[in-house]
Amino acid sequence: MYGILKLLKLHGWYRRSLKQKNMFEQIGFNETDVAAMLKYSIKDIYRACRREFQKVPWRRLVCNNVGQPKWTFILFLALHRRLQTKERIACWANLDDMECVLCEQENEDIDHLLFECVYAKQVWSKLLAWKSIRREAWNWKHEVQWAIENATKKTAQREIYRMTLAGGVYHLWQERNARIFKAKRRSADQVIKQLIREIHVRTRRVRRLDRCTKDLNFYP
């Protein structure tokens, strides 16, 4: 029995060694190169394994976002167009009802749900006014492009805008799900007030953001 266990351990060690060897070979190293290393850096090996890829233009909207993690996660899915809207579900399942539950006027897809819906427009128009951005809410594509061009630098105002964008997308998605799965609904004003309260709570952790939100201590 002891001999069998020893063989199994040796077999496991051999498989791990072979896997590591293949990993090094994939990134252009052989056993001699590895043995000659005077300094081993996990970071360098990780970068070599990952390789270089073209960065997406909206990465700072997610990676430099100090909003709640669940906000940035939903924003990340939306930017990849991976939210399970009715349009997306209909690609592999039969749906009789394609109507948007927020406005009950048009079919639901990610562009309509997040910015083109009447309900969503009410939310975004007041959030933009709250941030003293004097323009109407555009469609999803143009809003993301505007954010990439105007809200990716590390200033307090722009960081709060990124939080507002992520939080707005998250709360619209949550309102959509609450109406479908829980038969609960909130007005646009209720969604706005909750998001603003959460932004104020979140920014209190960072002094420079807290100073900036003191000028935003109101509901639009």
C-alpha positions in Angstrom: 0.0 0.0 0.0 2.8 2.4 0.9 4.5 1.7 -2.4 1.3 2.5 -4.4 0.9 5.8 -2.5 4.5 6.7 -3.2 4.0 5.9 -6.9 0.9 8.1 -7.0 2.8 11.0 -5.4 5.6 10.6 -7.9 3.1 10.5 -10.7 1.4 13.7 -9.5 4.8 15.4 -9.1 5.7 14.3 -12.6 2.5 15.7 -14.1 3.0 19.0 -12.3 6.6 19.2 -13.5 5.5 18.4 -17.1 2.8 21.1 -16.9 5.3 23.7 -15.6 7.7 22.7 -18.3 5.1 23.1 -21.0 4.1 26.5 -19.6 7.7 27.7 -19.8 8.1 26.4 -23.3 4.9 28.3 -24.4 6.5 31.6 -23.4 9.8 30.9 -25.0 11.9 29.5 -22.1 13.6 26.1 -21.9 15.1 24.3 -18.8 18.5 26.0 -19.4 17.0 29.5 -19.4 15.0 28.8 -16.2 18.1 27.3 -14.4 20.2 30.3 -15.4 17.7 32.8 -13.9 19.4 34.8 -11.1 16.1 36.5 -10.2 12.7 34.9 -10.6 9.7 37.3 -11.0 6.2 35.9 -10.9 5.0 39.2 -12.4 7.3 38.9 -15.5 6.3 35.2 -16.0 2.6 36.2 -15.7 3.0 39.0 -18.3 4.8 36.6 -20.6 2.0 34.0 -20.2 -0.7 36.6 -20.7 1.0 38.2 -23.7 0.2 41.7 -24.8 -3.3 42.5 -26.1 -4.8 45.7 -27.4 -6.4 47.6 -24.5 -10.1 48.5 -24.8 -10.7 52.3 -24.8 -13.2 52.1 -21.9 -10.9 50.2 -19.5 -10.6 53.3 -17.2 -14.3 53.5 -16.7 -14.1 50.2 -14.9 -10.6 49.9 -13.6 -10.4 53.4 -12.2 -13.9 53.3 -10.8 -14.2 53.7 -7.0 -17.9 52.8 -7.0 -19.2 49.6 -5.4 -17.7 46.4 -6.9 -21.2 45.2 -8.0 -21.7 48.5 -9.9 -18.5 48.1 -11.8 -19.2 44.4 -12.5 -22.6 45.2 -14.1 -21.0 48.1 -16.0 -18.2 45.7 -17.2 -20.9 43.2 -18.5 -22.8 46.0 -20.2 -19.7 47.3 -21.9 -19.2 43.7 -23.2 -22.9 43.6 -24.1 -23.3 40.5 -21.9 -26.3 41.5 -19.8 -29.0 38.9 -20.2 -31.6 41.2 -21.8 -34.7 39.8 -23.5 -33.1 40.3 -26.9 -30.0 38.3 -25.9 -32.0 35.5 -24.3 -34.2 35.3 -27.4 -31.1 34.2 -29.3 -31.3 30.7 -27.7 -34.8 30.6 -26.2 -38.3 31.3 -27.4 -39.7 34.4 -25.7 -43.3 35.5 -26.2 -42.8 38.8 -24.4 -40.0 41.0 -25.6 -41.4 44.2 -24.1 -39.3 46.4 -21.9 -40.7 46.3 -18.4 -39.6 49.8 -17.6 -41.5 51.7 -20.2 -43.8 48.9 -21.6 -43.5 50.5 -25.1 -40.7 49.0 -27.0 -38.7 45.7 -27.2 -35.9 45.3 -24.6 -32.3 45.3 -25.7 -29.3 46.7 -24.0 -29.3 50.0 -25.9 -33.0 50.7 -25.2 -32.9 49.5 -21.6 -30.0 51.6 -20.4 -30.5 54.9 -22.2 -33.2 55.0 -24.8 -36.1 53.9 -22.6 -38.3 56.7 -21.3 -37.8 55.6 -17.7 -34.0 55.5 -18.2 -34.0 58.9 -19.9 -35.7 60.3 -16.8 -33.0 58.8 -14.6 -30.1 60.0 -16.7 -31.4 63.5 -17.4 -31.6 64.2 -13.6 -28.3 62.6 -12.9 -26.6 64.8 -15.5 -28.3 67.8 -14.0 -27.1 66.8 -10.6 -23.5 66.7 -12.0 -24.1 70.1 -13.7 -23.6 68.5 -17.1 -25.9 70.5 -19.3 -26.9 68.2 -22.1 -29.5 65.6 -22.8 -28.9 61.9 -22.3 -27.7 60.2 -25.5 -27.8 56.5 -26.5 -25.6 53.9 -25.0 -22.8 54.1 -27.6 -22.5 57.9 -27.5 -22.7 58.0 -23.7 -19.8 55.5 -23.4 -17.8 57.4 -26.0 -18.4 60.7 -24.2 -17.3 59.1 -20.9 -14.1 57.8 -22.6 -13.2 61.3 -23.9 -14.3 63.3 -20.9 -14.3 61.3 -17.7 -11.2 59.0 -17.6 -8.7 61.4 -15.9 -8.0 61.3 -12.1 -9.9 64.3 -10.9 -12.6 64.2 -8.2 -15.4 65.4 -10.5 -14.6 62.8 -13.2 -14.2 60.0 -10.6 -17.7 60.9 -9.3 -19.1 60.8 -12.8 -17.6 57.3 -13.4 -19.3 56.2 -10.1 -22.6 57.8 -11.3 -22.3 56.0 -14.7 -21.7 52.6 -13.1 -24.3 53.1 -10.3 -26.9 54.3 -12.8 -26.4 51.2 -15.0 -26.5 49.0 -12.0 -29.7 50.4 -10.5 -31.5 50.4 -13.9 -30.6 46.7 -14.3 -31.8 46.0 -10.7 -35.0 47.8 -11.3 -35.6 45.8 -14.4 -35.0 42.5 -12.5 -37.1 43.6 -9.6 -40.1 44.2 -11.8 -39.7 40.9 -13.6 -38.8 38.5 -10.7 -40.3 40.3 -7.6 -43.2 42.3 -9.0 -41.8 45.4 -7.3 -41.3 48.8 -8.9 -39.8 52.1 -8.0 -40.2 55.5 -9.6 -37.3 57.1 -11.4 -37.0 59.6 -8.5 -36.7 56.8 -6.0 -33.9 55.2 -8.0 -32.1 58.6 -8.3 -32.3 59.4 -4.6 -31.0 55.9 -3.6 -28.1 56.2 -6.0 -27.2 59.6 -4.8 -27.3 58.5 -1.2 -25.0 55.5 -2.0 -22.6 57.8 -3.8 -22.3 60.1 -0.8 -21.7 57.1 1.5 -19.1 55.7 -0.8 -17.2 59.0 -1.2 -16.9 59.6 2.5 -14.0 57.1 2.5 -11.9 59.4 0.3 -11.3 62.9 1.6 -10.9 64.6 -1.8 -14.1 63.0 -3.1 -16.0 63.8 0.1 -15.1 67.5 -0.3 -16.4 67.4 -3.9 -19.7 65.8 -3.0 -20.5 68.5 -0.4 -21.4 70.6 -3.4 -23.7 67.8 -4.5 -25.7 67.6 -1.3 -29.1 67.8 -2.9 -31.6 65.8 -5.0 -32.2 67.0 -8.6 
